[in-house]
Structure formats: structure tokens, C-alpha cells
Amino acid sequence: MIRLSKSFLGDEEKAAVTQVIEDGYLGMGSYVGDFEKLLEDYFQRSVVCVSTGTAALQLSLQAIDIEPGDEVLVPALTYVASFQAISGAGATPIACDVNDKTLFIDVEDARNKITKRTKAIMPVYYGGGYGDVDGIAELARVSNIRVIDDSAHAFGSKRNGLLIGSFGDISCFSFDGIKNITSGEGGCVVSDDPEVIKKVKDARLLGVENDTDSRLAGKRTWDFNVTNQGWRCHMSNLMAGIGIVQFHKKDFMFERRMLLAKYYDSCLRDYGAIEVLPNNYDEIVPHIYVIRVKGIKDRDKLVSELLEKGIQSGKHYLPNHLLDFYKGKSTKPIKNTESIWPELITLPLHPELTTNQVDYICENLKQSLKIRAICE
Ligand SMILES: *Cc1c(COP(=O)(O)O)cnc(C)c1O
């Protein structure tokens, strides 16, 4: 079976976990501090590590003082984590459309959905790529709202030579098992805003003020104050131990992902009804490889045909405004998202995938599409 995605782990990660166990302190301690330092050098900004990418988003929202009734603009086409982070922070996610080529949040649709209650916009770096980042930054500036990037897919991706996360307002990454690097589970918040950084640091550990510095030095705070709602969303030494090893392996893993995506592009670009994402894989480290098969009416059947050939594929994502919890009062269709998502198929991508396997996947995909006469 060719897996859709897969962690890339080995003896170094095992050794790191063993080391943490032998050191005898599993919670948030020096390993987390070391991982944060590596990430701060990488992004040249302040970094706070937390338990998941979802927590990174939710704590960032909390740190910009979201209040009940506040609205956050977010593309409908994203993982439910983006929406859950917004509702979890007490705000209302406002589903926006995506650009039909880049699948990045559509600036005009976002502009039309700004109200007095809009507090932030959360663009999603779908697949690791992006669209009109400058348009979103400008919209946020003139509307006086914050930008919290959901960069869960984009660790290592660059834009015009600059790392995603090294510019902009607040960026959130995920280190879950299948993301570009993993710490088992985990995530981080990256920002230049000292107030956001301080608030996320406190909120990740039950709101205990200034606890981070003691913890990273292996101590505990006994006399403290709490002024805000906090959570148990810190990163543990066990996780950071894995994350540090993965950070040092990142160049190899990124190269594999970029090479494989380029290889897919060369096999599939302009084949019949297939559209590939307009990503420059010399700069973009793809988390998933997604194609659009224009006009396909039976995607689930295609998915099961591939599965019969030993190929897993995926559907990123079911638009969130169609979920019962997020349907809301307005049922206005979200045009591009609703027409595009049934045509999206995610093909296997992970560092251990080979170009021979990509050949096999593309051959079988083309075979399946031929029968449908939407591709000749
Ligand atoms: C993975 C992911 C997240 C959340 O990250 P977790 O670490 O799994 O909580 C958020 N947004 C998107 C688009 C993701 O793919």
C-alpha cells in the first residue's frame, strides 16, 4: 500500500526520546527551550512552542483579546482545526471563498465580509503554498484587524526568498505526525509582537504568569498570579526531543517533498482535465500534493479505484461551512469553494515516497481518468 502521508522517523528520534526518559523530566523543560531557540534562529523572531497547531491558533486568537461575538475571517476550504480554534477562542468563524487557482483565501470575498465585529483574518497556506498575501496584509491594515496565518502546511516554505513565518503579523505552525516536521504532536506561534508572545507563553500553562522562565530552567513557580484564562497546552520535553532531531533532518525531508511535487507536476500538468496548483516547488515545501480534476462527478469512485491499486488518496477538505456546527444563519453559497472541493484529490506525498511510485500513481490515475472521457 502506498500511503497518503507518513512520518519520517528513525533511530535518532528513538535516541532522543530515550535521552529525555533517562534525564527523568518529561514535562516542559530545557528541551522545549532548546527547540524554541532553534526555531527563533530559523525565523529570526520570537517563538513559543505549544501542544498542537490547533492550540497555536487558539492561543494566538486569545492573545489578541478576542471577545465573544467577535468575527474571524477564514477560508471555508481548510482543516476543521482552523474553525475549531476560532470557535474555541470564543469567536465566530466567518467562512470565506478561495481563489480558484491558488486555493488561498479570496481577498475580495474577505473584504465583503468585514463587519464592525471583525477582529482578525486567518489565511491558510493550503498545501504549503499561498496566493495574494500582500492583498490580505493590505486589507488587514486598512481594516485595522490582525492577521493570524494558519501555516500548518507551510513549515520551511518560502515566499520571494523569505521563510513563511519570518514576516507578517502572527504565524502558527503544526508539528503533528505527518506535517513537514514533527514533534509527535506539537505546534508553535511565531511573532514579533512581544505582548502576543507573552500572553501565549502564560496561556499555554494555565495562565500562570511568567512560569515559562522557571520551567525552562527546570524549576517551578510556587508564588504566582493568574490574570487570564489559561490551558494545558504546553509542549513537553518528550515532544521537543523529537522536534529537535526533526529540525536537523529538515533539509533532507524538504528536498524530498519538493522533488516529488515537481515530479508529479511534470507527469500531470496539462493532462486532460487535471489542474495542478500554481506552486513554485523551488521555494514551497509541500505538505500535501493536491490536484483538481475539472468536471469529475464521481471522485469517491476514483478514490476507491486507486485504493484497489494499492494507492491511498485523500480529500482536502470538506468545506467547514457545510458542517452542522458551523452552518450558521446565512446559507449563502461560497462559490469557488463549493464548485472546486468535489474535484480535489490529494495524492501520496511523504519523504520516503519514490519517483517510481509516483510513476505508478500517475499511470493508474491517468488510466482511471481515460475511462471517464473527461481526460483523453
Ligand atoms: C494540521 C493542521 C492544523 C492543526 O494542527 P494540529 O497540530 O493537528 O493541531 C491546522 N490547520 C491546518 C490547515 C492543518 O492541516
The ligand as a Tripos MOL2 file, in Angstrom:
@<TRIPOS>MOLECULE
LIG
   15    15     1     0     0
SMALL
NO_CHARGES

@<TRIPOS>ATOM
      1 C1         -2.7100   20.1430   10.8840 C.3       1 LIG1
      2 C2         -3.4670   21.4030   10.7010 C.ar      1 LIG1
      3 C3         -3.8000   22.2470   11.7700 C.ar      1 LIG1
      4 C4         -3.6840   21.8970   13.2130 C.3       1 LIG1
      5 O1         -2.5560   21.3090   13.6080 O.3       1 LIG1
      6 P1         -2.5790   20.1840   14.7600 P.3       1 LIG1
      7 O2         -1.1560   20.1590   15.1610 O.co2     1 LIG1
      8 O3         -3.0300   18.9180   14.1010 O.co2     1 LIG1
      9 O4         -3.4740   20.6320   15.8250 O.co2     1 LIG1
     10 C5         -4.3810   23.4680   11.4970 C.ar      1 LIG1
     11 N1         -4.6640   23.8380   10.2400 N.ar      1 LIG1
     12 C6         -4.3930   23.0520    9.1800 C.ar      1 LIG1
     13 C7         -4.7430   23.5280    7.8110 C.3       1 LIG1
     14 C8         -3.8080   21.7920    9.3800 C.ar      1 LIG1
     15 O5         -3.5820   20.9890    8.3400 O.3       1 LIG1
@<TRIPOS>BOND
     1     1     2 1
     2     2     3 ar
     3     2    14 ar
     4     3     4 1
     5     3    10 ar
     6     4     5 1
     7     5     6 1
     8     6     7 2
     9     6     8 1
    10     6     9 1
    11    10    11 ar
    12    11    12 ar
    13    12    13 1
    14    12    14 ar
    15    14    15 1
@<TRIPOS>SUBSTRUCTURE
     1 LIG1         1 GROUP 0 **** ****
